[in-house]
Amino acid sequence: MDPAQFFAASRLVIVAGKGGVGKTTVSATIARAAAKRGLTSLIVEVEGKSALAAMYGKPVFSYDEVTLAEADPDRGVAEVRARTLTPDEALVEYLESAGMNRISRRLMSSGALDMVSTAVPGIRDILVLGKVKQLERAATADLLVLDAPAAGHAISFLESASGLADAVRLGPINTQARDVLELLADPARCQVVLVTLPEETPVNELVETAYQLEDRVSVSLGPVVVNGYYPALTGLNADPTNAAIEAGTSLRPGERKSLLAAAQFRRERMALQREQVARLADALPLPQLRLPYLFDAELGPDQLDLLASSLLTGIDGLDAAPTPEGQP
């Protein structure tokens, strides 16, 4: 599949998954990959994480929009922007746009939103989703990437519009909830990309989340991203001593044992991930995109570019024949 076509399929991509599977990394990667194909991207972050900015080599950002990566017209690369959305700031912005500047900040400082959110469950989530809907309608970027809350909260987060539409039958809250429901239900405007690791528990939780989203939110599901996938290696069964001789060198005491243990670990890890991605494919008939495991202590712009290139390669092959077992 042409990556440009892939990214143009939905104007909003919601990235969700269990905490710790690399959801924020995948959000950053999708935005960077789209930019490499000339599409401007806006990442919307809702949990106040600093890792997203660090991956682009930028300082922590807040509610105000910032540029994470400048455009490079000569190479056909578009810019990547980002912002954080919070319920309080979204409400302040809504009130100010309605001409209620004087009371907006006072309302926030009084803690009124906390009282309202207790009385009306889901109001905080709908404030954020309502702002996302506004950004999507305004076409502020070719692609919006929403780094959603972790899997458990993601379901209630996306389900908030349905609950509020049923609970509040009239007025602006109902209108906002209906607008958000229309956004979530339209595959041309929105799709959810779920993220997992090639491990048993994350795969189980992803499958459960996928079915809950389809049943309770009626949202379109895009390809599953399998993050942290160990690339296949050859020569793992070779004797390290012989390999060293062939390379014109020799091993120091203890190195043969360490190399054998490392090869055994890699074989077991590759067997585990083959089993889990096959199980995932059986349980959830969605295309898979795999991002390689990176052996870096921290992820920065160089690593992000590597992940983006890997994602683009995976998208290119979505319509191709399946790769041999064990291959990324």
N, C-alpha and C positions, 0 to 999 in steps of 0.2 A: 504494500500500500504506500502511496505517495505520502510522506510525512505532512506536507502542506494540507493535503486532503484530510488526513487524520486530525490535525489540530483545528481544522475549520469545521469539523463535524458538529461540535457544540461550542458555544461561546463561553460557557462556564464549565470548568472541570473541578469537581469537588474531590479532594484526595482524603481518603479515610482509611483507618486501620488501627489495630491494637497498639497501645503505647509501646515504644521500643523497637518497632519494625522498620523505622526509617521513613515515616510518613512525611516529615518535613524535608528530608533529603530528596524524596521523590517529587515533592512540590517544587523545590528549587530546580531539580533536573528537568521536569516537564517545561517549566518556564524558559530555561536556558536552551533546551532543544528547540522549542518553538521560535525563539529569537534567532537561532542559527538558520532557520528557514525563512527569515525575514518577517516574522509576525511579532508585533509588540505584545508584551505580556505584563500583566499586573497580578502580583501575588498578594492575596488577602489573608492575613494571619490573625487568628482569634485567641491565641493562648499566650501571647507575650514572650515568645521564645527568641533568644538571641542567636541561636545556631544558624538560622536562616541568613541573617546579615553576614555572619562570619564566613559562610560558604562563598559569598560573593566578595569577601575581603572588605566589607564595609562596616561602619559602626552600627550599633543597635538603633533601630528606627522606632517610631511611635505612630500615632494616629495620622500625622501628616505624611503625605505621599513622598517617597524618596526614589531616586534612581539607583538601582543596584548594579546595573551594567549598561554602559553607554552604547549607543548604536554605532556600527561601523559600516557605513554605506558601501565602501569600496569592496567589502567582503560579503555584502548582502546580509549582514547581521543587524537585527533590530534591538531596541533597548528593552531592558527588564526593569520594571518598577515594583514597588511594594509599599504596603501600609498595614497597620494594625487596626482592627475594628473592635471596639468595646461597646457594650450596651449603653453605658453612660454617655460616651462621646457621640454615639449615634443619635441618642435622644436629644442631646444638646443641639446637634446640627439640624435635626428635624424641627425643633422648636424655633431655632433662629431663622430657618428658611420660611417659617410660618409667621415671622414678624414678632416673635415673643422673646426677643433678646434679653430683656430685663429679668425675666423670671427663670430663664434656662439654667444659668449657673447657680442661682439661689436654690432651684429645685434639686440640683445635684448635691449641693453641699448639705441640704437638709436631710438627705437619706430617703427621700420620698420614693425613689426607684426601688429600694430594698423592700419597702412596705408594699408597693404595688406588685412586685414580683412574687411576694409571699401570697398575696390575695389572688393573683392571676398567674398561675404556673405557665411558663413558656414565653412570658412577655420579654424577658431578656434576649432569648434566642431569636424571637421574631424581629426585634429591633436590629440585630445584626444581619439577619437574612433579608430584612427589608432594605437595608443599605446595599447589600450585595446585589439585590434585584435592581436597585437604582443604578448602580455602576454598570450592570449588564445592559440595561435599557439605554443608557447614555453612550454605550460603545466606547468607553474610555480606553479600551485596548482591544487588540484583535482577539486576545485570549485572556480570560480571567481564571486564575488558579486559586481556589479556596483551600487553604490548609486547615481542614476541619478538626474538631476535637477528637480525642481518642475514641475507639470503636463504641464503647458503652454509651458515652455522652453523644456520640455522633448520631445515633438513632433517635434519641429524644430531641436533639438539636434540629434535625431535619423534620421530625414529626410534629414539632411545635406549631407549625402553620395549620395543620389539620385540626389539632386540638383547639386552637384559638378560634378557628373558623366555626367550629361546632359550638363552642362555649359562648362566643360573643357574636350575636346574629346581626348586629347593626353597627354603623359608625366606622371611624377610620381604622380601628384595629381589625375589624372584619374585612375591610377592603384590602388592607395590607396583607392579611393572611391569605386571602383569595389570590392576590397577585403573586405571592410567593409560591402557592400551590401550582399555579399555572406555569411558573418558571421551572419548578422541579419536575413537572410531569411532561414537559416538552423536550424530547431528545435533541432537537435542533438547537436548543438553548442551554441544556444542562445534562451532564452525565457524571456519574460517580466512578472514580477509579480507586479500587481497593488495593491495599498494600499488605504483603505478608513476607515472612521469612520462610525458607524451605525447611521448616521444622514442624513437628506434630501439633503443638498447642497453637501457634499462630495460624496454621492452616485451618484447624478446627474452628477457631474464632472467626476467621475470614468467611468461611462457608456459612456459618450461622448468621453473621452480620449481613451477608449478601441476601439471604432469603428473608430476613427481617426487613431489610430495606425495600425489597420488591413487594412484600406483602403489606407493609404498613405505610410506606411513603410513595410507592408507585414511581420510583425514579429509575431512569435508564442506567444500566451498568455497563461501563466500558471495559477494556482489557484489564486483567489482574496484573499487577506488578509484583514479581517475585524479586525481592531485594536481597543483597548479600549472597548471590549465587556463585559458588566457587567454580572458576573456569576449569575445564577438563585439562588434565596433564597426562602426558605420555611418559613412559620410562619409570613408573612408580614401582614396578616389580624387579627392576634391575638391581644387581648387587653394587653397592656404593664403591666397594674396593675396585671392582673391575672398571666401573665408570671413571674412577679417578685415574687409573692406569691409562685408559684410552684417551683421557684428556691431558696426559703427560704430567700428572702430578701424583701426590700420595696423600693419604689421610693421617691425621694426627690421632693419638690414642683417644678413644671415646667417641670420635666423630662417626664411625660406622654405625654404632649403636644409636646415636642421635638421629642420623639420617634414616635409618630403618624405621625408627619410631615415628618420624615426621611423615614418611611415606605411608605408613599404616594409618595414621590419623587422616591423611588426605583421602585415602581410598575409602575409609569408613564414612567420612564426611560426604564424599561424592555419592556413595551408595545411598546414604540417608536422604540427600536432597533429590536424587532420582526417584526414590520411593514416594517422597512427599509431593513433588510436583505432579507425578502420575496420579496420586490419590486426589489431589486438588482438581486435576482435569476430569476425573471420573465424577467427582461430587459437584463440580461447577463448570458447565459447558461454556466457558468464556475463553477468549484468546489470552495467552500469557506473554508478558514482556519481562525479560530477566535482566537485572542489573548486577554487574559483577561485585563480588566482595573486594573491598579495597583494604590493603594492609597498611593503611596510614593512620597515625595517631589522631590527626585532625583532618577535616575536609575543608579545602580552600578552593579558589578559582580553578587551579589546574585539575584537581580531582573532579570538580563539578563538570568541567569540559569533557573529561574522559567519560563520565556517566552519561552526559547528554549525547555524546557520539554513540555510545553503546545503545541508548534508548532509540536513537534514530535508526540504527542498524536493525534493531528489533522490529520497529514499525515497518521498515522496508520489507521485511520478510513475513509480515502478518498473513499475506495472501499466498505465500509460497508453501511448498510442501513441508511437513514437519521435519525438524532437524533430527539426526540420529540420537538415540538415547544417550543422555549424559552430556550432550553438547549445549552450550549456552545459546 
